[in-house]
Amino acid sequence: MSLTRRSFMKNSLGGAALLGLPAAAVQAATPPPAGKPFKLALSSYSYWHFRTPKVPIEKVIDEAARLSVEGVDVLHRQMDGEDNAYLQKLKRHAFVNGVDLVSLSIHQDFVSPDAAERQKDIDHTIRCIELAYKMGIPAIRLNSGRWGTIKSFDDLMKARGVEQPIPGYTEEDAFKWCIDSIEKCLPKAAECGVLLALENHWGLTSTPEGLLRIRKAIESPWLGLLMDTGNFLEDPYDKLEKVAPYADFVQAKTYYGGGEWYTLDLDYPRIIQILRKVDYRGYIAIEFEGKEAAETGVQKSVEMLRRAMG
């Protein structure tokens, strides 16, 4: 039987006491009180949906501080650069505003029959691990990748995220490419202490079965799972229940003003209960994907999630 990290910690509590660990250490491993609110984060993507000029990461940090939100999930493509001076400027700006930088959401794609192309994305992932390390960010968002046989993302969304394989190849090929590529990134992740959080983000991970197949194929504490509440377009709750026991990070989609590509009427009190049932303890990062102005749409999202958490 496969154990998640969370169930391992819970099952290890009694053993810790028997080993004579300090009481404080044992207490720290006990579950939080029922109903305790989760820490929230703002995804910088909430302020920039690739359709308008970039919104600076500094502004997102300022908004998180204004809304008393604990963290920011940084979208890599939204950053103004990768030079160390800029990275340290962001880290300082977050610190002096009492905001944690909790994740770096990157884009990469391991689904390609071309080994050289896969290597480019492996190299990109390793570079992003190093960027996260320099900014003090403990996790990066990882994609499996997709076939790319539907070229336009708008068209992919019209097709509900489903596309056909490249002629001559199968999903078995794609899973092997993805697993092999992730394994090549793990030594750098371990060296830098940066968790690779694999998201249910189209392609191979658009189903719980595909996402968990990759996660369970790799035995490493540095590969985790990111549960995006808005990326299961049909029957989301059953699928979220399958994924939640393995989740290390959560992104919560909201759609005030109607979604940029689609709109889901998500029951967040129900989702919060799913997370509490499996003793999830991590951040919930708001990904506002609506057409309403971000300043009001994000604030509504924060207020809604706080109500849902009780």
Secondary structure, DSSP 8 states (H G I E B T S, - for coil): ----HHHHHHHHHHHHHHTT--HHHHHHTS---TT----EEEEGGGG--SSSS---HHHHHHHHHHTT--EEEEEGGGSS---HHHHHHHHHHHHHTT-EEEEEE-------S-HHHHHHHHHHHHHHHHHHHHHT--EEEE-------S--HHHHHHTTT-----TT--HHHHHHHHHHHHHHHHHHHHHHT-EEEEE--SGGGSSHHHHHHHHHH---TTEEEEEETTS--SSHHHHHHHHGGG-SEEEEEE-TTSBSS------HHHHHHHHHHTT--S-EEEEE-BSS-HHHHHHHHHHHHHHHH-
